[in-house]
Amino acid sequence: MKFLTSQMTLFLQSKPDRKNLRLLFNFLLILLGMITIFSVIFHLLMLREGQSFSWLTGFYWTLTVMSTLGFGDITFNSDLGRLFSIVVLLSGMLFLLVLFPFTFINFFYSPWIKAQEQARVPRELPKNTQGHVILTRYGPVTEALIKKLDRFKYQYYVLVNDLAEGLRLKELGVNVMLGDLVDPQTYRNARVEKAALVATTESDVLNTNVAFTVRGINKDVTIISTANTEEAVDILGLAGSNNVLQLGETMGIILSRRANAGDACAHVVGRFGDLQIAEALVTGSSLVGLSLKDTALRQKVGVSVVGIWERGNFQNARPDTLISQSTVLVLAGSEQEIELYNNTFGVKRELKAPVLILGAGRVGRATARAFSGRNLDYRIVDKDPARVKNIKDSIVGDASDREVLQKAGIMDSPCVIITTHDDDVNVYLTIYCRLIRPDIQIITRATSERSLGNMHRAGADFVISYASLGANTILNLLQRSDILMVAEGLDLIKVKIPRLLIGKQIQETSIRKETGCTIIAIKNGDEMIINPHPSMVLPKDAEIILIGTVEAENQFFQIYETN
């Protein structure tokens, strides 16, 4: 009944629909008048022929003739009566069989169906809605963000200005609201005055309009915008954005950090206060061939091995895990401990060939700038001359052409970074580069999370997705906390110690065994204890910093519901 009421409300609120309803009502009045007049004439003609029928019979005869269902049980004997029957028959064919269905469908049925669809995609949120996240677009970033919002129990709504798109997203289980992105009333209907966050991931121009519109309604709500150009950062800030994300620039820096730059040293890929997370290629170092237990890294330099990468697959660190030439260690420690590791086990080699960057889009150019900042040689390949116009170390050509790759130096390069925005192209180039150089390090950018598995299977050593990077960054700003993406599918998270673990020693918790997460630090007030001893007791009101895959995180939250 509530759903029917909402449909009727939507139906009657529309001025064109109310006008159509009046036209349909007028048509029905005309049709009823015709039936009444024909019934009266029927009686007069029948009396003229000496036949007498009831008024009900008159209506019966008129309806059966007009609907072309006349049974012949009541007929006229005179030519005048038969002529009248023809007029009634033709009138019925025109009004009942042609005009009535057309009028009913166009003036009532179609608007009614539209009202039903609109009732499924609301134009206004309930008045008690608060603490929610408003998203302006359903794309790769927001798709990944929604999964995380669901995990942390945040309510969200995606604004759409097209009913068909709203219905499609509704079928996918996405919370949507219909409204124009640049109309202030849309945000009032979305209860922006009570929202926790507005995240807009459209174009720079539309993001600016959204931020300016929202800020005119609510001076306090947090607005996060993405920017595709450097110039848009200041403009979005002036428009009212609290945070402006240059995801392409950030991704370029992350990709450059993962590159094998000709050495076997630990490179910091993330910081969590005093805690540093680093990845160390071991090619050519004294660690190759040893098990993790035999390396005694914790005793010698103080770092903990919290996991290893083998050809793009992350594995938890186990004492009997063997280190091979292709192993990449994930280390956790302080700045001094990471530096001590490099002094003890690092291997410096001169880079004899440039790192290859395939694709000169925003991410590719950002990666090149990061290499320039480290004084590392690179070659960037793109078939669009305009993209590499001002880049000195560039080659114009198709990256799928073997001669172009050989000219760029793929046969000697230690690493190739694939940065195009097309996931299908990236999978193709990954397979192609692995075919040409089976031993080369391949780092691939993905736009959607759905492509990660294909890229790993194609031969990528590391894959970073644009969607995950954006989703993690927005969630960090929403929670005012830290969730550090160490690598694709591998996060560092800080959570309050669950009640089930308070007062227990770390070695008694079996967190790694039960969930796959590893405790790498404990934050108690201002004190950060890095790589705590297994016998340490977990104190009340402290926070633990965990590292683990997305699946491991989900398992942790499922077992230890945190407050």
Secondary structure in CASP SS format (residue, H / E / C, confidence):
PFRMAT SS
TARGET T0000
AUTHOR 0000-0000-0000
METHOD secondary structure of the structure
MODEL  1
M C 1.00
K H 1.00
F H 1.00
L H 1.00
T H 1.00
S H 1.00
Q H 1.00
M H 1.00
T H 1.00
L H 1.00
F H 1.00
L H 1.00
Q H 1.00
S C 1.00
K H 1.00
P H 1.00
D H 1.00
R H 1.00
K H 1.00
N H 1.00
L H 1.00
R H 1.00
L H 1.00
L H 1.00
F H 1.00
N H 1.00
F H 1.00
L H 1.00
L H 1.00
I H 1.00
L H 1.00
L H 1.00
G H 1.00
M H 1.00
I H 1.00
T H 1.00
I H 1.00
F H 1.00
S H 1.00
V H 1.00
I H 1.00
F H 1.00
H H 1.00
L H 1.00
L H 1.00
M H 1.00
L H 1.00
R H 1.00
E C 1.00
G C 1.00
Q C 1.00
S C 1.00
F C 1.00
S C 1.00
W H 1.00
L H 1.00
T H 1.00
G H 1.00
F H 1.00
Y H 1.00
W H 1.00
T H 1.00
L H 1.00
T H 1.00
V H 1.00
M H 1.00
S C 1.00
T C 1.00
L C 1.00
G C 1.00
F C 1.00
G C 1.00
D C 1.00
I C 1.00
T C 1.00
F C 1.00
N C 1.00
S C 1.00
D H 1.00
L H 1.00
G H 1.00
R H 1.00
L H 1.00
F H 1.00
S H 1.00
I H 1.00
V H 1.00
V H 1.00
L H 1.00
L H 1.00
S H 1.00
G H 1.00
M H 1.00
L H 1.00
F H 1.00
L H 1.00
L H 1.00
V H 1.00
L H 1.00
F H 1.00
P H 1.00
F H 1.00
T H 1.00
F H 1.00
I H 1.00
N H 1.00
F H 1.00
F H 1.00
Y H 1.00
S H 1.00
P H 1.00
W H 1.00
I H 1.00
K H 1.00
A H 1.00
Q H 1.00
E H 1.00
Q H 1.00
A H 1.00
R H 1.00
V C 1.00
P C 1.00
R C 1.00
E C 1.00
L C 1.00
P C 1.00
K C 1.00
N C 1.00
T C 1.00
Q C 1.00
G C 1.00
H C 1.00
V E 1.00
I E 1.00
L E 1.00
T C 1.00
R C 1.00
Y C 1.00
G C 1.00
P H 1.00
V H 1.00
T H 1.00
E H 1.00
A H 1.00
L H 1.00
I H 1.00
K H 1.00
K H 1.00
L H 1.00
D H 1.00
R H 1.00
F C 1.00
K C 1.00
Y C 1.00
Q C 1.00
Y E 1.00
Y E 1.00
V E 1.00
L E 1.00
V E 1.00
N C 1.00
D C 1.00
L H 1.00
A H 1.00
E H 1.00
G H 1.00
L H 1.00
R H 1.00
L H 1.00
K H 1.00
E H 1.00
L C 1.00
G C 1.00
V C 1.00
N C 1.00
V E 1.00
M E 1.00
L E 1.00
G C 1.00
D C 1.00
L C 1.00
V C 1.00
D C 1.00
P H 1.00
Q H 1.00
T H 1.00
Y H 1.00
R H 1.00
N H 1.00
A C 1.00
R C 1.00
V H 1.00
E H 1.00
K H 1.00
A C 1.00
A C 1.00
L E 1.00
V E 1.00
A E 1.00
T E 1.00
T C 1.00
E C 1.00
S C 1.00
D H 1.00
V H 1.00
L H 1.00
N H 1.00
T H 1.00
N H 1.00
V H 1.00
A H 1.00
F H 1.00
T H 1.00
V H 1.00
R H 1.00
G H 1.00
I H 1.00
N C 1.00
K C 1.00
D C 1.00
V C 1.00
T E 1.00
I E 1.00
I E 1.00
S E 1.00
T E 1.00
A C 1.00
N C 1.00
T C 1.00
E H 1.00
E H 1.00
A H 1.00
V H 1.00
D H 1.00
I H 1.00
L H 1.00
G H 1.00
L H 1.00
A H 1.00
G C 1.00
S C 1.00
N C 1.00
N E 1.00
V E 1.00
L E 1.00
Q C 1.00
L H 1.00
G H 1.00
E H 1.00
T H 1.00
M H 1.00
G H 1.00
I H 1.00
I H 1.00
L H 1.00
S H 1.00
R H 1.00
R H 1.00
A C 1.00
N C 1.00
A C 1.00
G C 1.00
D C 1.00
A E 1.00
C C 1.00
A E 1.00
H E 1.00
V E 1.00
V E 1.00
G E 1.00
R E 1.00
F E 1.00
G C 1.00
D C 1.00
L E 1.00
Q E 1.00
I E 1.00
A E 1.00
E E 1.00
A E 1.00
L E 1.00
V C 1.00
T C 1.00
G C 1.00
S C 1.00
S C 1.00
L C 1.00
V C 1.00
G C 1.00
L C 1.00
S E 1.00
L H 1.00
K H 1.00
D H 1.00
T H 1.00
A C 1.00
L H 1.00
R H 1.00
Q H 1.00
K H 1.00
V C 1.00
G C 1.00
V C 1.00
S E 1.00
V E 1.00
V E 1.00
G E 1.00
I E 1.00
W E 1.00
E E 1.00
R C 1.00
G C 1.00
N E 1.00
F E 1.00
Q E 1.00
N E 1.00
A C 1.00
R C 1.00
P C 1.00
D C 1.00
T C 1.00
L E 1.00
I C 1.00
S C 1.00
Q C 1.00
S C 1.00
T E 1.00
V E 1.00
L E 1.00
V E 1.00
L E 1.00
A E 1.00
G E 1.00
S C 1.00
E H 1.00
Q H 1.00
E H 1.00
I H 1.00
E H 1.00
L H 1.00
Y H 1.00
N H 1.00
N H 1.00
T H 1.00
F H 1.00
G C 1.00
V E 1.00
K C 1.00
R C 1.00
E C 1.00
L C 1.00
K C 1.00
A C 1.00
P C 1.00
V E 1.00
L E 1.00
I E 1.00
L E 1.00
G C 1.00
A C 1.00
G C 1.00
R H 1.00
V H 1.00
G H 1.00
R H 1.00
A H 1.00
T H 1.00
A H 1.00
R H 1.00
A H 1.00
F H 1.00
S H 1.00
G H 1.00
R C 1.00
N C 1.00
L C 1.00
D C 1.00
Y E 1.00
R E 1.00
I E 1.00
V E 1.00
D E 1.00
K C 1.00
D C 1.00
P C 1.00
A C 1.00
R C 1.00
V C 1.00
K C 1.00
N C 1.00
I C 1.00
K C 1.00
D C 1.00
S E 1.00
I E 1.00
V E 1.00
G C 1.00
D C 1.00
A C 1.00
S C 1.00
D C 1.00
R H 1.00
E H 1.00
V H 1.00
L H 1.00
Q H 1.00
K H 1.00
A H 1.00
G C 1.00
I C 1.00
M C 1.00
D C 1.00
S C 1.00
P C 1.00
C E 1.00
V E 1.00
I E 1.00
I E 1.00
T C 1.00
T C 1.00
H C 1.00
D C 1.00
D H 1.00
D H 1.00
V H 1.00
N H 1.00
V H 1.00
Y H 1.00
L H 1.00
T H 1.00
I H 1.00
Y H 1.00
C H 1.00
R H 1.00
L H 1.00
I H 1.00
R C 1.00
P C 1.00
D C 1.00
I C 1.00
Q E 1.00
I E 1.00
I E 1.00
T E 1.00
R E 1.00
A E 1.00
T C 1.00
S C 1.00
E H 1.00
R H 1.00
S H 1.00
L H 1.00
G H 1.00
N H 1.00
M H 1.00
H H 1.00
R H 1.00
A H 1.00
G C 1.00
A C 1.00
D C 1.00
F E 1.00
V E 1.00
I E 1.00
S E 1.00
Y H 1.00
A H 1.00
S H 1.00
L H 1.00
G H 1.00
A H 1.00
N H 1.00
T H 1.00
I H 1.00
L H 1.00
N H 1.00
L H 1.00
L H 1.00
Q H 1.00
R C 1.00
S C 1.00
D C 1.00
I E 1.00
L E 1.00
M E 1.00
V E 1.00
A E 1.00
E C 1.00
G C 1.00
L E 1.00
D E 1.00
L E 1.00
I E 1.00
K E 1.00
V E 1.00
K E 1.00
I C 1.00
P C 1.00
R C 1.00
L C 1.00
L C 1.00
I C 1.00
G C 1.00
K C 1.00
Q E 1.00
I H 1.00
Q H 1.00
E H 1.00
T H 1.00
S C 1.00
I H 1.00
R H 1.00
K H 1.00
E H 1.00
T H 1.00
G C 1.00
C C 1.00
T E 1.00
I E 1.00
I E 1.00
A E 1.00
I E 1.00
K E 1.00
N E 1.00
G C 1.00
D C 1.00
E E 1.00
M E 1.00
I E 1.00
I E 1.00
N C 1.00
P C 1.00
H C 1.00
P C 1.00
S C 1.00
M C 1.00
V E 1.00
L C 1.00
P C 1.00
K C 1.00
D C 1.00
A C 1.00
E E 1.00
I E 1.00
I E 1.00
L E 1.00
I E 1.00
G E 1.00
T E 1.00
V H 1.00
E H 1.00
A H 1.00
E H 1.00
N H 1.00
Q H 1.00
F H 1.00
F H 1.00
Q H 1.00
I H 1.00
Y C 1.00
E C 1.00
T C 1.00
N C 1.00
END
